């Protein structure tokens, strides 16, 4: 049984007030995770110089846009 399945089974056994507490906790976890991801994006946004950004864009367009069917 997967972790998710075990959690769902545990939740099914909870009385309604505890189930509501669990739901609130899960929502807070999701929001915290979202906040952490946004903070990581904000910390890394703008760290490249214009030249570095242009070079990265060139490398991606030249090397990542092509599919070689022989590599599959």
DOMAR-660484 format. One line per 5 residues: number of its first residue (from 1); for each residue x, y negated, z of N, C-alpha, C. Coordinates in pm, 1 decimal, padded with zeros to 6 digits. Atoms other than C-alpha are relative to their C-alpha. Layout:
<nodes>
NUM	X Y Z X Y Z X Y Z ~ ...
</nodes>
This chain:
<nodes>
1	00084.9 00116.8 00000.0 00000.0 00000.0 00000.0 00090.4 -00124.4 00000.0 ~ -00080.6 00121.9 00010.4 00136.1 -00343.9 -00092.6 -00024.1 -00090.8 00120.8 ~ 00013.5 00096.0 -00109.1 00187.7 -00624.2 00154.4 -00131.4 -00075.4 -00011.7 ~ 00124.6 00072.6 00021.1 -00102.8 -00812.1 00001.9 -00120.2 00085.0 00039.5 ~ 00111.1 -00089.5 -00034.8 -00332.5 -00512.9 00036.5 -00011.3 00018.3 00151.3
6	00000.6 -00014.7 -00145.5 -00231.9 -00469.7 00400.4 -00058.2 -00125.7 00065.2 ~ 00051.5 00125.6 -00054.5 -00299.7 -00837.0 00470.0 -00150.4 -00010.3 -00021.5 ~ 00143.8 00006.0 00029.0 -00639.3 -00818.8 00301.3 -00077.0 00092.1 00093.8 ~ 00066.2 -00093.3 -00091.7 -00732.4 -00514.9 00509.4 -00003.5 -00057.5 00141.7 ~ -00003.2 00062.6 -00132.5 -00622.7 -00695.3 00826.0 -00101.0 -00114.5 00009.0
11	00094.3 00111.0 00001.1 -00827.1 -01000.7 00728.3 -00144.4 00048.6 00007.7 ~ 00136.1 -00055.7 -00002.2 -01136.8 -00787.8 00672.6 -00044.6 00035.9 00141.1 ~ 00033.4 -00042.1 -00136.3 -01119.8 -00678.8 01036.3 -00017.3 -00117.9 00095.9 ~ 00008.2 00116.1 -00088.3 -01111.9 -01033.4 01176.6 -00142.2 -00052.8 00011.9 ~ 00128.0 00069.2 -00013.0 -01417.7 -01206.0 01320.9 00006.3 -00132.5 -00075.7
16	00007.5 00120.5 00083.3 -01532.7 -01513.6 01126.3 00084.2 -00115.7 00052.0 ~ -00082.5 00113.5 -00045.9 -01370.2 -01775.7 01353.1 00150.2 00023.1 -00024.2 ~ -00141.3 -00030.3 00023.6 -01031.9 -01601.2 01328.4 00031.9 00000.0 -00148.8 ~ -00017.9 00001.0 00145.0 -01077.4 -01559.1 00953.6 00014.0 -00143.8 -00049.3 ~ -00011.3 00141.4 00036.3 -01130.7 -01934.8 00925.1 00135.7 -00055.8 00042.5
21	-00133.7 00041.7 -00044.0 -00812.3 -01992.8 01127.5 00106.0 00050.2 -00097.5 ~ -00095.8 -00058.1 00093.7 -00623.3 -01759.2 00895.2 -00003.7 -00075.0 -00133.1 ~ 00013.4 00073.8 00125.6 -00761.1 -01942.3 00590.2 00065.7 -00136.9 00011.1 ~ -00063.1 00130.4 -00019.8 -00653.1 -02278.8 00733.7 00152.0 00013.2 -00001.7 ~ -00144.5 -00022.2 -00005.3 -00305.7 -02141.3 00802.6 00055.8 00026.0 -00139.8
26	-00044.3 -00030.9 00136.3 -00274.8 -02002.3 00449.5 00001.7 -00126.6 -00084.3 ~ 00003.6 00124.9 00076.5 -00377.7 -02337.4 00302.7 00115.7 -00091.9 00039.5 ~ -00114.1 00081.9 -00044.2 -00115.7 -02515.6 00516.0 00130.5 00054.9 -00057.4 ~ -00120.4 -00060.1 00058.7 00149.1 -02268.1 00395.3 00013.2 -00036.7 -00147.1 ~ -00002.7 00034.4 00142.2 00053.4 -02330.7 00033.9 00039.2 -00145.1 -00020.0
31	-00030.1 00142.1 00013.7 00065.0 -02707.1 00080.7 00146.1 -00027.3 00034.2 ~ -00140.0 00017.7 -00037.3 00403.4 -02685.9 00256.1 00090.9 00046.0 -00113.0 ~ -00079.5 -00051.4 00111.4 00539.1 -02478.2 -00030.8 -00002.0 -00098.9 -00116.1 ~ 00013.5 00096.9 00108.2 00406.6 -02728.9 -00284.0 00083.4 -00124.3 00032.1 ~ -00075.4 00117.4 -00041.9 00558.2 -03016.7 -00086.9 00150.1 00024.0 -00013.0
36	-00142.4 -00034.5 00011.2 00896.0 -02839.8 -00073.7 00044.9 00000.3 -00146.0 ~ -00035.1 -00002.1 00142.6 00892.0 -02781.8 -00451.0 00009.1 -00141.1 -00056.3 ~ -00001.7 00137.8 00048.8 00805.0 -03144.9 -00521.2 00121.6 -00075.4 00052.7 ~ -00118.0 00064.9 -00057.3 01080.3 -03261.3 -00285.6 00126.3 00042.4 -00073.8 ~ -00116.6 -00048.4 00074.0 01333.0 -03043.3 -00469.8 00007.7 -00066.0 -00137.3
41	00002.9 00067.0 00130.8 01224.4 -03192.5 -00801.2 00042.5 -00145.1 00015.6 ~ -00035.2 00140.2 -00021.6 01248.4 -03543.6 -00662.5 00149.3 -00017.0 00030.9 ~ -00142.4 00008.6 -00032.7 01597.3 -03476.4 -00521.9 00086.6 00016.2 -00124.4 ~ -00082.4 -00026.9 00117.1 01720.5 -03352.6 -00858.8 -00032.4 -00090.2 -00118.6 ~ 00038.0 00088.0 00110.9 01538.6 -03600.2 -01083.2 00099.0 -00115.1 -00010.1
46	-00087.1 00112.9 00024.7 01773.3 -03849.9 -01236.9 00144.9 00018.6 00040.9 ~ -00138.3 -00018.7 -00043.3 02098.2 -03690.2 -01123.3 00097.8 00004.0 -00117.3 ~ -00087.1 -00001.7 00117.7 02231.3 -03660.0 -01477.8 00011.4 -00140.4 -00056.9 ~ -00016.3 00126.3 00071.2 02376.4 -03958.2 -01653.8 -00071.4 00013.3 -00134.0 ~ 00065.0 -00003.6 00131.4 02224.5 -04052.0 -01987.2 00078.1 00089.7 -00095.8
51	-00084.8 -00081.9 00087.2 02520.0 -03888.9 -02166.0 -00014.2 00148.1 00035.7 ~ 00015.8 -00140.1 -00042.2 02489.1 -03569.9 -01958.9 -00136.7 00054.7 -00042.6 ~ 00133.7 -00041.7 00041.6 02116.0 -03556.6 -02029.7 -00006.7 00026.6 -00149.0 ~ -00002.2 -00018.1 00145.3 02172.4 -03598.9 -02401.5 00076.4 00126.4 -00037.5 ~ -00079.3 -00120.5 00027.3 02440.1 -03327.3 -02398.4 -00079.1 00125.7 00036.6
56	00081.9 -00114.4 -00041.6 02212.9 -03089.2 -02207.2 -00112.5 00024.4 -00099.9 ~ 00107.2 -00013.3 00099.2 01928.3 -03157.4 -02449.1 00053.0 00058.4 -00130.6 ~ -00061.2 -00051.9 00123.4 02161.2 -03093.6 -02746.2 00030.9 00149.1 00014.1 ~ -00035.6 -00140.2 -00023.1 02285.4 -02766.2 -02596.8 -00124.4 00088.0 -00000.9 ~ 00123.9 -00078.3 -00004.2 01932.4 -02647.0 -02528.5 -00059.7 00012.7 -00139.6
61	00061.0 -00005.7 00133.7 01806.1 -02739.2 -02875.4 00081.5 00085.1 -00095.9 ~ -00084.3 -00079.3 00089.8 02104.1 -02575.6 -03046.2 00007.6 00146.6 00040.5 ~ -00023.2 -00136.5 -00044.4 02133.9 -02264.4 -02833.4 -00122.1 00077.0 00047.6 ~ 00114.3 -00068.8 -00060.0 01793.0 -02190.2 -02688.1 -00122.2 00004.7 -00089.6 ~ 00116.3 00005.5 00087.6 01558.8 -02261.0 -02975.0 00001.6 00109.7 -00106.7
66	-00013.8 -00099.8 00105.3 01682.2 -01975.8 -03191.0 -00023.0 00139.8 00055.3 ~ 00022.0 -00138.9 -00038.2 01569.6 -01615.4 -03176.0 00069.0 00087.8 -00103.9 ~ -00068.5 -00093.9 00088.1 01792.7 -01347.3 -03318.6 -00070.1 00134.5 00015.1 ~ 00078.1 -00122.7 -00005.0 01571.5 -01048.4 -03400.7 00087.6 00123.1 00027.3 ~ -00090.0 -00113.8 -00022.5 01876.9 -00819.9 -03385.7 00030.6 00019.2 00149.0
71	-00026.3 -00009.4 -00143.3 01912.5 -00896.3 -03013.6 -00114.8 00066.3 00076.4 ~ 00116.1 -00055.9 -00067.7 01573.6 -00749.9 -02933.6 00015.8 00146.4 00003.7
</nodes>
